[in-house]
């Protein structure tokens, strides 16, 4: 099964009746004129580069901003793309600084369609997770960012399993049946 380099879309939220999806977080201001350096959850900046509006969620609250300019900030690092983002209303380093660490979301309708056989991380939420022998492990309830790989949090009511997701662990996604088949190496099914 292929996974997408654009799969770094994490969770959905609703704002004013429209669904929004988180695509990254603000690292820090970049320069003195209000530019933000954003780290994406995935390595493909396409979704953010094509967005005309974003929402930042942090200490000041959840506030939508018009995108004035977005450009890739070099090659991906450890599977995470970076983007320099210029937003209307953020015109100084001081104004940008208050958004350091903020979550960045785009409208769901702005997501680019993926090729056949690829998926966004958010599509895994709520799926029943199975092992190659057919045993059900539980339901995917969360995806946590990890150092090298994101981690699936799978719960069955009494147990919570943490499963890192390097290439080859996710074997099959059956949307019609609501199932995700995984093949973690021996010893990888950590319990929380």
Buried (B, 14 or more C-beta within 10 A) or exposed (E): EBBBBBBBBBBEBEEEEEEBBBBBBBBBBBEEEBBBBBBBBBBBBBBBBEBEBBBBBBEEEBBBBEBBEBEBBEEBEEBBBBBBBBBEEBBEBEBBBBBBEBBBBBBBEBBEEBEEEBBBBBBBBEBBBBBEEEEEBBBBBBBEEBEEBBBBBBBEEEEBBBBBBBEEBBBEBEEEEEBBBBBBEEEBBEEE
